[in-house]
Every structure is written in structure tokens, then in C-alpha cells.
Amino acid sequence: MINVGVLGATGAVGQRFVELLVDHPWFNLSTLAASERSAGKPYGNVVNWRLETPFPEKIAKTKVTSISPKAMKDVDLVFSALPAEIAFDVETEFADAGIAVCSNASSHRMEPDIPLVVPEVNPEHLGLIDVQRDSGRDGFIVTNPNCSTIMLVTALAPLKKFSWTDIRVATMQAISGAGFAGVAAMSIYDNVIPYIGKEEEKMETETRKIMGTLKGKKIVNAPFAVSASCHRVPVIDGHTMAVWVDIKEPVDEVKKAFLTYKPPIKNLPTQPPESVHLFADDDRPQPRLDRMRGKGMTVSVGRVREGLRFIAMGHNTIRGAAGASVLNAELITKKKYL
């Protein structure tokens, strides 16, 4: 078993990490770290558990530690659910101390030597770990993308055999993507908010890096354009998006690509039976009905039609956040980078 810890264990994504790791077959969740006001106290006393699943009592008495490599010296890997404004320095400190970091934060995603990975799409980008080590770093950092970017690129993965030059996407994003206190109730009830800060820029830049090519010691971005419009809607969990791609092949060929898709990875504990599920019904996918497909790790696709247009949807705090980092860590383990 590999000893792991969670940075920011009391927040929305931190709790998802705990949920996914508490009974993990490969990882021993040995350390929970949070702010100084929680440090030294039992996790069960400081966390306000907000998930649908029961609170995992086996970690209730685990004392929360401070967020520092010295306090977490017995772990081999940490999962970062830290806010972006503090994640850059903290994650760098852990990596320099010889600890592997799987980060959900945005701070390092576009750094040239940091892999931005969705295992079903670009597992070969983990080769940037060697670039980090060649520079003298004892540990390393691997990031997963923004939650909406993950849904988009996972849905595009079965279509990589086709060619395109332009992607356009309009998202309808759940309120949980903004964290527990992210959207005031009176702002989102009976409403749609047509702007999410920095979300569009993330989708437009991250998608091209993820779907780019590792050449030597750097990623060459994919040569297509991405245009995004992002919106917050009154859904608790599950990001839905309408996607337009200038693929010229017939719709039946595109549907066949979705149906026959086999991801380039297999046999990872958090990997769902289907990374992408295609619905035949015109009224699917829907967040309330489909977000927990594959234990929240499957991206669902539907309404594939001329244009080329389709709908994609996935669970934003599982597939789009904590689950993505855990899947990255499993791939890192399988590739023997630890």
C-alpha cells in the first residue's frame, strides 16, 4: 500500500478525495491536512460532511495535520484540493521535498514541464515527470484539468481518429463547481448566471494542451481552435455542455466511434467500465439521471446529430475533480513513477 494524504481535506473537493480514498485498494489514506484552525483536531470534529454517502467513521478520529511537507513526511503522494491562490507555492514545496503531488488546482496546469492529464486521452504526457526530475526535483507534480474541460476532452477522445479545426462549446455548470459557499442561493435560484470567472479561458487553453503531442521535453498544443461560453445553472451536481465540432464524417460513423471506443488505459481501480457512454434517446444525458453512471466517473454523450453537434455530461466533483486526480495517481502507480 502507498501512503497518501489530502491537502485541503475539509472542503468540497477534499471530501470527495476522502470518500474515494478511504477504502482504496492501492492507497492508504494516512494523513489529512487542512488549515491551522483545524490542525491537531480529529477530522470528525472539524469537517462538515456534505456528501450523499455516509461519513466514513474509520477516519473520524484521524487528527488533521498542518499543510507542510514536514508534517506529512511519511506520505509518498498527496492529493491537492487547495485553492488556486495558495496551491502554487504549497505544491511546489511538496514536490521539492520529494513528495509526488496530484493536483486538482489550476495553478500549475499550464506550466511547460507539468503534465495536464486525463488518462483516457493523453497518458503519454506523464513523460513530463522525467523532465521535472531531470531538472533536479525529487518529487513531481501532475495536474488534472478544469472540471468542464475534463468532460469535453473525454467526450472528444473517441473522435480523435477524425480531423477537425474548430470546437465550440456552451456549458451548463452545476453550483457545486463553485464550492460549498460559492454561489449565493438568491443568486442562483430561478436563474442562470452567464459568466464563470476564468472558466472559458481554462477550457480554451487546457483542451489544446491535453490534446497536444509530447515531443521531446515539451507539449506541442493541438492545432485546432476552441471557443467556450460557460454558464452556472441551478443543478447541484453534473456539468452539461453542448458541443459543436467541424467533423465532416457522417453522423453514423461518429456514433460508431463512441460505441466502439476503448480507452488506452485499463485495469485501474477508479476507471469505470465505460469512460464514455452514448445514449440513443434524444432526451439524455440528464444530470439528475446520469451523473452517477460509472460511480460518477463516466462521461455521458447524447443527441449526436448533423453539424456535428452533441451533448456531453459528467459529475463535476467526481469525474471532474477528485476522481480525476485519483485516476491519475493510479496511472502514475501503474507506470511505476512512485
N, C-alpha and C positions, 0 to 999 in steps of 0.2 A: 504493500500500500504506500502511496505517495502522500506525505503530509502537506495539506493545503490550508490556506487561510483566506478570509474575505475582508477586504478593506471597504469600510462603509457598510457594515453588516446590518445596520438597523433601518436603512432606507428602503424604498420601494424595490429597487433592483437588488440591493443587498439581501433582502428577504427572499427573493427568488433564487439567488445563489444558494442560500442556506437550504431552501426547500429541495433544490436539485442535488445538493452535495451530501446531505445528512446521511443518506443510505447508499452513496455511490459505490459501485464495486471496485473502482480503481483508486479512489481518493479518500483519504481520511481527513475529515474536516476537524482539524485540531485547534484552530485559532480563529477568533472573531475579533475584529478591530473596528473601533469607531472613535468618535470624538472624545476629548478629555473628560467631558461631563459624564460619559458612560463608562470610561475605563475603570477597571477594578470591581465593577458590579456584575452580578450574574446576568447573562443575556436575557433570561426570562423576566427579570425585573425592569429592564430598560427598553425592551422592544415593544412596540405597539403593533402586534401581528395583524396584518391587513389582508392576508391571502385567503382563498377559498378553502384551502386544505387546513387541517388542524395543526396547531402549533406543535412542532417536534419536541416533545418533552425531554428527549435524551440529551438535548443541548441546553436545557433551561438553566442548569447550574454552571455552565461554562462561563468563566469570568472574561469579560470583554477586556482586551488589551488596548494600549495606545497604538497609534498608527506610526510605527517605526520599525526598521529592519532589526534593531537591537531587541525590541520586544517580541519579534516574530522570528528569531534566529533559527528555530527548529523546523521551519517550513521550507519546502522545496519550491513551492509555487503559490502565488497569491492571485486572487481574482479581485479586480478593482471595480468597485461601484461608486467611485469617488466623483464629486462634482468636477467638471472640466477645469474650473478656475484653480483648483489645488492639485489636480491629478498629475500635471506635467512634472512638477518638481518631485512629488512623492514617488511616482512610478519610476522616475529616473534614479532616485536614491535606492530603491529596492533592487533594480536591475544592476546598478553599480556594485551593490553589496553581494551579488552572486545569486539572487533570487529571481526565478522566472516570473513574469507578470503577464497575465491575460486580462486585458483591459476592455471595459465597456465604455470608457470615457473617450471623448473626441480629441483630447489634447495631442496625442502622438500619431493620429491616423494618417496624416499626410506627410509625415517625416520620410525622407527618401530611403532610410535604412530600416524602417519599421514595417513589417508585413501587416497588411489590412486584409483579413482572411475570412472567407466564407467557405468552409471545407468542400462543399459540393461544387463550388465554382472555380476556386484558384488555390488548391492545396499546395501547388508547387511554389507559391510565393513565400512559404516558410523558409525557403532558401536564404532569405534576408537575415535569418538568425545567424547564419555563418558570417555575414557581413558585419553584424554587430560584434560578434566575438572576435573577428579579425581586428577590430578597432581597439581591442583591449578590455571590453566589457565582460565581466564574469557571468552575469545573468543575461537576460534578454527581455524584450517587450514584444508582445503580439497583440494586435487590436482586432476587434470586430467592428463593423460599420454601424452607422446610424440605423435605428430600427426600421425606418421606411426603406432605406437603401437595401437592407437585407432582404426584404420582401421582393423588391424589384429585381435584384440580381439573381436571386434563387429562382424566380419565375422565368428569367431570361436564360438560365443555364441550359434547359433543354433545346433552346433555339440557337445555340452557338454555331451549329453547322450551317445556318443560313447567314446571309450577309445583310447588313443594314448600315445606314449612315446617320439616322436620326431617331431618337427616342423622346417621346413626350409623355409626361405622367402627371396626373392630378390625384392627390391623396385626400383621404377622409380619415383622420387620425384620432385614435381614442384618447380620452382625457388622462388615462394612466401614464401615457407617454410623457406627461409633464410632471410626474411625481405626485406624492400624496397631497401637497399643498400648491400644486402648480397652476390650477385654473379655478378661480372663484366660482361657486355654484351659481350665483346670479349672473355670471357672465356666459356660462355655457348652456344652462337650461333654456330650452326653446330657442336655440341659437346655433349658428355656425360662425366660427371665427376664421376669416380668410387669410390668416397670416400666422406662421410659427417661426419665431426668430432663428435665423441661420439654417433652417431645415432645408430650404430649397438649394442653398449653396452646397450643403453637405451631399445631397443626392446627386447634384450635377458633377461634383468633383470626385467623390468616393466611387461612384459607379465606374468611371473611366479608369481609375487606378485598379480596382478589383478585377475588371475585365481586360486589363492590360497584360503585357507579356514581360516575364522576368528574363532580362538579357544581361548576362554577367552579374554585375553587382547593383543593378537598378531595374526599376519597373518602367517600361515604356507604356504610357497610357493608351487605352483603346482609342481608335481613330474616329469614333462617332461622336455626335453631339447629343447632349441630354438637356432637356428643358423641363423644369418641375414647377408645379404650383401646389402648395401644401396648405391644408385646412384642418382645423380642430372641430370635431363633431361630438355630440353628446352620446358617445358609446364608451363603456367602461374599459374594455379590453378588445384589441383587434384593430389593426390598421388595414383599411381597404384602399385600393387605388385603381384608377382607370389608366390603362397603358396603351399608347399608340406607337407602333414600330413600323418603319417603312420596309417591311419584308414583302417581297413580290410573289413568293411561292403561294400556291393555293391554300385556302384555309384547312382543307382536309389533311394536307401534308404537315401543317403546323400542329394540328390536333394529334396526329400520329406521333410527332416528335414529343409532345407532352406525355402521351400514353406509354411510349416505349422508353422513356428516359431512365437511364441508370447512372447514378452519380459516380464520380471517380473514387469515392471512398466507400468502405463498408466495414461492418462489424465493430462500430463504435457504440458504447452503451447508450448515449443520448441521441444517436441517429434514429430517426423514425423509419418505419417500414417504407413510407413514401416521402421523399423530400418535397415532391410536387404532386398534388392531386388535381386531376382535371374533372370538373363537373360537366355533365351533359345538359343539366337543367339550366334554363335561362335565368332563373331567379337565385342562383347560387354562384359564388360563396356569399355567406352572410356571417358577420362576426358572432352573433349570439349562437348560431347553429354550428359553426365550423371552426372556431378559433382553437378548440382543444383537440382537433384532429392530430394524431401522432403525438399525444400528450403535450400539445401546444407547439410542436416542432415542425409540423408540415405547413407548407405554403399552398393554399388552395387557389385554383385558377378556374375561371368560367367565362362564359359569353365570348368565346373566341369567334371573331367574325371578320368579314372583309374590312380591309383598311390599312394595316392589320391592327385590330383592337381586341383587348381582353381585359378582364377584371382579375386582380390578384389580391389576396388577403392572408394575413397571418397574425399570430398572437405577438403583440409588440414587446411585452416584458419577458416572454419565454423565448420564442424563436428570435425575436428582435433585440434581445439584450442578454440576460443571464444564460439562457440555453445556448446561445451562440458562442459565448466565451467558454462554457464548459465543453462544448463540442470541439472548439479549437484546442483546448487543453488535452482532450482525448487524442486528437490527431498528433499533437506535439509528443505525447507519450508514446503513441504507436510508432512514430518516426524516430524515437529514441533521442530526442533533443534534451531530455532531462537526465 
